Amino acid sequence: MCKLCTRNYHNGLLVIPVADEKKFKSLFSKFGNPNRLKFSWSINPARLDIYLVNVIKDDVSKGNTLIALCARQGFSLDQVATIGNGSNDISLLEIAGLAIAMQNAPPELKTVVDDITADVANSGFAQAVRKYLL
């Protein structure tokens, strides 16, 4: 268990209390290497007081995955709607035809979206689906 964690590891994700954000940023500055590792986080939808922290190779992203998936399925990126709530969603939101942020998303994510919906606790995902897809 990491000294910074008051929780535990889950499938490659580091789980930390939201109050420990400064400690996480310190960890990133010490161990993050732009050529090797990328750190990003999102708030756990089930527990709004906990961050889920991703530690991945620099060339791995949700955006790259969406590009590959669209190519494989024959969709244009303009045909895709995305909803995100964490910094790990930025690459995805930047390239999709419709990008929506949850209200509780970090400020840097909100700058790349077309719309902002309510937070998770107030059915933001369902509101966005009703507004844009139904």
NORJO-V433791 format. One record per run of one state. SS is the DSSP state (H for helix, E for strand, - for the rest). FROM is the first residue (numbers start at 1). LEN is the number of residues. If there is no record, write none. Layout:
[[SS	FROM	LEN] [SS	FROM	LEN]]
//
This chain:
[[-	1	8] [E	9	2] [-	11	2] [E	13	5] [H	18	14] [-	32	5] [E	37	8] [-	45	2] [E	47	11] [-	58	4] [H	62	12] [-	74	3] [H	77	3] [-	80	1] [E	81	4] [-	85	1] [E	86	1] [H	87	9] [-	96	2] [E	98	5] [-	103	4] [H	107	4] [-	111	4] [E	115	3] [-	118	2] [H	120	3] [-	123	1] [H	124	9] [-	133	2]]
//
